Structure formats: C-alpha cells, structure tokens
Amino acid sequence: MTLAGALEAAETAAPVESLDVVARMLKDHLGAVSVSFLITDFTGSSVVRLGVADSVETDEPAQRIPLRGTLYEDVIRSQQPQVEHKGESRLVRVVAPVTNRGDAIGLLELFLPAVPGEEVMREIGETAHALAYIVIANRSHTDVYQWGRRTKPLSLAAEIQHRLLPASLACEAAQFSVAGALEPAAHVGGDTFDYVIDRDTVQLSVTDAMGHDVAAALLATLVVGALRRARRAGADLAEQAHQADQAMRDHGRSGYVTGQLLRISLLDGRTEFVNAGHPWPLRMRDGEVHEIVPRIDLPFGLSLYTPRANDYRVQALDLRPGDRLVMLTDGMLERNAENLDLPDLIIRTRALHPREAARTLIKAIVDAGDGQLDDDATVMCLDWHGVHHSERDAATGADLTDASPLSTTGTPAPQQ
C-alpha cells in the first residue's frame, strides 16, 4: 500500500469510483472492518458519508452528520489523526484528516480489529493525503462530490453564487494562510470572495452585489468575471477595478457592486488595496483589533458621472508578520448582531487556523440572528507570516531588511 499505488489505482477507476477503489485497497491491506470517506458540506458545520459509488442515491438529500462535539470536529480542527478505543468494543476507530494546503476536504474513517501501530498510522495518514488529491482531480468530472456537500437544496441564486467561489476555500503557503466562509441568507444576496496565488503575489477580493436572489447573483457573476479576466491578463489593481466598473456600467442594468481588492507581494510583503464603497477591513496585531480606515471610492457600476481610468485609488496597507487581516461584507454587521463584539471574537479566535476562525465568525452571526440572515454574511481571514529575509533578498537581489513598513496613507510608517 503505497502513495503511488493509491494514486495509480484511483486514476484507472471511473471518477465516481476512485475513492471506493482506494478505500477497498486500504481495507484489504489493513484487515479493516470498514473504511469510508466523509466530505465536508458547504457550511463546514457537518460531514456527509460517501458510500460505495453504486449505493449513492443522488436524488435524495445527503445525510448530514453535525460536527459539533464529535471526534470528527476534533480531527478537522487539530488536523491530526485520532484513535478511539472504547473498552466495551473490540473495534478501534481511526479518523484522519483529508486536507490539501489547509483546505479541509473531508475525513477518512476506519474501524480496525486492533490498535494501530506507528507504521499503520503512517500509512493511514499517507492514504488520507492521497485522497485529497484524488478528490481534487475527480470532482470536476462528476457531481457526486457536489451532491455530498449539499445537505439542503440550493436555490438557483445560491447555486450560481457557490460556482463563483474558488475551488478551495482555504490555502496555506510559506508566507501566508488564507480562508473564506460564506453563509447565504434565505433570499440569497450576491456576496463572493476570491483569491489567487501568482509567482510573486497573492491577490484577494471580497465583493457584495446589491439586491437579492438571481438578480444579485448575476451582478456578482459579472463583476467576478471582469475581475478575473483583468487579473489573468496581468492588470494591476487600479485596472482590475476600472474593468469591473466598466463591465457593470455596460451590462449591470443600473446595479452596483461594492468590493475590496488586495494584492500582497510574496517577495517583500508590500501590500496594496482598493476599496470600492466596501466595509472596512479589520487588522489584529499584538492582540488588538483595529479598523483600517481607507480612502473610499465608488462601488463598481454606480452611475453618478462618466468614469475615468484613474477613478480607483491604490492605497498602501501596513501588513506585518504575525498580523491577521479580516475582510468582510455588510452581512457580518447584521442588525441582529449589534450586541456581538466582532473585534473581541477575532481576538478570542486568534489561535485558530484562518479556516476555523472564519467559520466561527460566520456561525456567531448566524446564531445572533437565530439562524436567519437578512443578508449574506461573508468573511475572509488572512494570516500573514512574512517573507524570510534570505528568501526575499535572493528573489529581489537587494537587501531590504531596513525598509520601512507602509501605512494606509502610502507613506512610510514610523518604526516601532
């Protein structure tokens, strides 16, 4: 049972059967009573067990297993395999995380006849890691994985909205960790978030289209498409914002979209952003949370006058190693959540991975509204680890160790 063998077996199987093939291999190899894969749902609050391919009834709702207070939740949060052996049972339960670059895709669960040793645990961990790649490679070819993530039917607007999100809702790299979470309102709005890693930068965006239901989802589709098109053509932030604004003016039917675009250099950590009428981001540094107060430009498509190419101002942002940056939409500022101290909650979740912190923030908003939201709630959480001097100097060919950090006004901030 090798990593290469598992990947090869999965590749030769049909996309819908790839996980089952690997599960059967592991079951036979370890003499397990059962082996199964559980996929996390869209909210990250529950998992769904995917059985043998021909037993999956995709015309029925997925059977939701809530995470709260379970071994599954412990494994997802800790990202460490757990072994459970209850005295009254002869079987030993092992649950391992199926995760790729911080994106918690699901869990591998086994029931074994005996407590596994170090070598068996290593094989289980390797197989769980392989399953993450297998899911990523096959989920574009079948709807089985999408079915498993839907613990309740999606409206048309929600379906459109989810397809606008990045394929992985979290990512880890040497310089940063980032994760996003979104909770649609009953009448879905047009919230989206996005990120991409280029050779030298990581770029993030959070947008919120006016209105609700399909009309808002179509506006979100328009602005996300324009931003991605400009970004992939190599445009800077100002040009990305300009093209999003122009697309809205040409096709948005008098609608508008607020947004925040962020770009961080992976070479020297310099950070810039554009605010298009969007709620201000929050930055946690040294255990304190403060709003970053930007210069605010108009939302994309707000037709007050004829636009100019330089309408969107690129501003500098002071981001230092150890900082956590939280970008959100106005749904996170719900009237029902007026008694919720968001900065305090950000501080209390500082030890959590951005993936878990984002989900905790969203859950707090949902709970404050008794499970009902008037508007979508979206949050992106970024932990900036910084660029090691040796890596930065090698990449830039210069010694930048004495460079002053930038403030939000674009001028060097005083050293502290």
N, C-alpha and C positions, 0 to 999 in steps of 0.2 A: 504494500500500500504506500505509494509514493505520490508526492505532489504532482509530478509529471504524469504519472499513470492516471490520477484522478482527472486531470485536465484533458488528457487524451480520450478517456472513456466518455467524458461529457461531450466532447466535440464530435464524436462519432454517433452520438444519440440524437434523436429529434429534439429541437429546442424545448418542447413541453416535457420531455422525459429526462433531461440532463441531470436534474437534481436527484431524481429517483435512482438513476444508474449509479451515481456516486454513493448515495445512501445505502444501496444494496451491497456495493463493494465494501463499504466500511462495516456494515452489519456482518457480512461473512468473515471479514478479516479479524474482527474483534470478538466474534461469537455473541454479538449483542442480541437482546430480545427484540428491540425495536430501535430504529433510527429515523428521525424526521427533521424537517426544516420548517421553521416558523418565520414568517415575514412580518415586518412592522407595517402598521397601517399608516395612512396619510397623516394622522394626528400625532403619531408617536406614542400614543397612550395605550395601545393594545397590539397584540400579535395575532396572526391567523396561521393555523397549521395547514401546510400544503401536503396532501396525501399523495398516493400513487396517482400518476397522471390520469389514468382512465377512471379514477374514482372521484375526480374533482368535478362537481356539478356547478358549472359556471353560470347557470341560470338561476341559482339560489344565492341568497346573501351569504357572504363569508361569515364563518362562525368566529366571533370576536372573543378573545381571551384578554381581559383587562390586565394591565401590568402592575398596577399599584399594589404594593405589599407582597409581591411574589418574587420567587427566585429569578424569574426572567428579568424583572426590573433591576435586581442587584447586578446581574451579569451585564446588562446593557449600560448601566451607569458606571460600573467599575471597569468594564471591558476586560474582565478576567474570567476564565472558566471557573465554574463552581461544581463541587461534588456534594451530593446529598445522599446520605445513607441512613435511613431510619431503621431502628432496631427491629421493628416488627416485620420488615420486608427483607426478602433475600436479594432484591434487586437494588442496584446502585444507579442513581440518576446523575447524569453529567450534562451540563448545559454550557455551551461555548458561544462566544460572540462571532457573528458573521459580519465583518466590518471591513470596509476599504477606505483608507485615508480619512478616517473619522466619520464616515457615513455608516450609521448603524442599520444595515440592510435587514438583518434578522438574527436568528439563533439556530444553532444545531443542538438537538436534544437526543440523548442516547440513554437506554436502560441496559445496564451491563450486569452479568452474573456475579461480579466481584469488584472490589475497589481497584481502580486502575492505578498502575504504577507510573513512574515518570515517563517512560518511553511511550506508553499508551496515550498519556495526556499530550505528549508532544505530537503524536500522530493525529489526535483529535483536533488539536489547535491548527495544524497544517491543513487538514481537510476543511475546517471551517473557513480558513483564509482562502482556500481554493474555491469554496462555494461562493464567496463574494464575487470573485472574478467570473465564475460561471453565470451567476445571475446577471451581472452587468453585460456579459457577452450575449446572453439569450433573451433579455427582456424586450429588446426591440423586435423580436421575431414572433412573439406570442403575447396574448392578453392574459395568460394565467397569472402572471405576477401582478399585473394591474388589478385583476379581479381580487387577488388576495389582499390588496391594500385598501379595498373599498369595503368597509364594514357597514356602510349605509349607502343607499343610492345617491349618486351625484346629479344635481341639476345640470342642464346644458351649460349654464354660465360657469358653474364650478368645474365642469369637465374642461372647458376652454381655459379657465384660469390655471388649473393644475398643469396643463400641457405647456404653459408659458414658463414654468419654473425650471431651474436647472435640473439635469438628470439626477444629480446627487445633491442632497440638501445640506451637506457638510463636507469640508475638505481640510486636511492638515498638510502643512508644508513646514520646512525648517524655519521660515521667517514668521509664519502666522498660522492660526486656526480660525476657521470661519464657519458659521452655520446660520441657517434661516428657518423660520417657522411661520406658518400662516394658518389662521382659523377663519374660514368663511362665515359670514353672517347668514341668517336664514334666507334673506334676499341678498344673494352674493354681490359684493361690490367688485371693484376692479384692481385690488391690490396685487402686486407682483414683487418679486425680488430676483436678483440675478448676480452671478459672479463669474469671472473667468480668469485663468492664470495664463499669462503670456510668458515669453522668455525672460523679460526683465521687469514685469509689473503684475500686480493683481488689481483687477477692476471690479467694483461692486456697484449695484444700483438698487434703489427701492423706489417704487412708483405707486401712485394711487389715482385711478381714473374716477372722474365724477360719476355719480349715479349708481345704479344697482342693476342686477340681473344681466341679461345678454348684452344690452347696450354698453354697460361698463366694461364687460369682458372684451367686446370688440374694440373699444378705445384702448384698452390695455394691450391687446394684440398689436394694434397699430404702432403704439409708442415703443413697445419692446422690440418689435421687428425693425423699426427705424434705428433704435439704439444699437442693436446687434449688427445691423448692416454697416453702420458708420464705424463701429468699433472694429469690425473684422476687416474693414478697408484701411485701418491704421489711423483713423481720425483721432485728434486729441479731444479732451473733454468738452471744450467750447464748441467744436464742430459737431460732436455727438449730440449735444444739447440743441444746437441750431437745427440739425436734421430732424430730430424728434419734434421740435416745434413746427418746422415746415410741413412735416407729414401730417401733423394734427390739423394745421390750417388748410391743407389741401384736401384731406379726406375725413377729418374728425367731426364734420357736421355740427359745428359750434360747440363741441365738447372741449374739455380740457383735462390735463393730467398733471398732478404735482409730482415732483421727483427729486431725488438726490443721487448724484453720481460721484463716485470716489475712485481715485487712482493712486496706488502706492508703488513706489519704485522698490524692487527687490534688490537693487544694487546699493542704494544709500538710504532707503527708508523715507525719502521725501514724499510728502503726501499733499494731494490737491483735490478739491471737490467743487461741485456746482450745486447750488440749491435753487430749485425752481418752485418756489412757493410751498415748500415741504416742511413738516415739523422738524425742529432742530434735533440733531443727534446728541447723545449723552456720552460722556467720556468718564471712565473710572480710572483714577490714578492715585496710588498710595492710599487706597481705602476710602477715597472721597469721590463723589459723583457730581459733575458739573455739566450744565448745558453748554454746548458750543454755539455761540451766537454768530451766525454768518450774515453776510450781505445777501439779501433775498431778491431773486429775480422772479419774473412772472412764470406761472405754470405753463407747460407746453400747450400751445394752441389757444391761449386766452387772447382773444382778438380785440385788443384795445387800440392798437395802431399797427402800421406796417412794420414788420420786423426787420432788424438789421443783423448782419452776420455776427456782430460782436455784442449782442444783447445779453449773452450769458457769461458772467464773470467767473473766471477760475481763481479760486481762493486757496491759500495755503492752510494746512492744518497741522498743528503740533501733535505728532504722534510719537511716543517714546516706548522703548522696550518695557513690557510689563503693563502697558495700557490695555484696557478693554473698551472698545467702541460699540455703542448700541445705536443702530439706525432703526426707525420705526415709522409706522403710519398713524394717522389720527385715530384709527380704531383702538389703538393702545391707550388713548386718552378718553375712553368712554365716560359718559356722564355717570353711569352706574359705578364706575371705578374711581370716583372722585376721592373716596376715602382710602384708596390704595396708594401707598407711598412707593412709587416706582423706583426712585433712586435708592431707597432703603432695600428694596427687593434685589436690585442689581448688586448691592454690596453683600447681601446675605447669600447670593448665589455665586460669589466670586470664585469659590473653589471648584465649581462645576465646569466641566467641558462646555464650550460655547453651544454645542448641540443640546445639552441638558439645560443649560441656563436659558436658552431661547424658548424651549418647551415649557419651562417653569414659569417664565414671564407670561407666555400666552395663556397657560392654564389659570394663572391668577386673574387675568382679565375675564376669562370665561366664567370662572367661579363668582367673580364680583357681579356679573350680570345674570347670575342664576342659570347659566347655560345658554342664555340668549344674547346675541350681539346685535346691535343696531347697524354696525358697520364691520367690515373685515378688520381683523387685527393681525398685523404683520410685524415681525422683528428680525433683524439681522444682528448677530453678535460676532465681533471680530476681536480676537486676542492677537496683539502684535508682539512677537518675540524679539524682533530686531534682526539686524544683519551683523554677523560676526565681522570684526574689523579685518581679519585676514581674508575672508571671502570678498568683502566689499572692496578692499584695496586691490585684490587680484583682478576683480571684474572691471574696476574703473581705471586702474593704472595710476591711482593717486592716493595720497594719504589724507583721508577726510575725518580723522579722529577728532580734530578740533573744530569741525564745522558746527555752527550754532543751530539749534533746532528752530523750526519756523513756527510762528504764531499764526492765529487765524487771520491776521491782517496782512500776512505776506511779508512781514519784516522780521529780522532775527529776534528771537525772544531772549531775554536775559538768562544767563546760566544760573542754575540754582544749586 
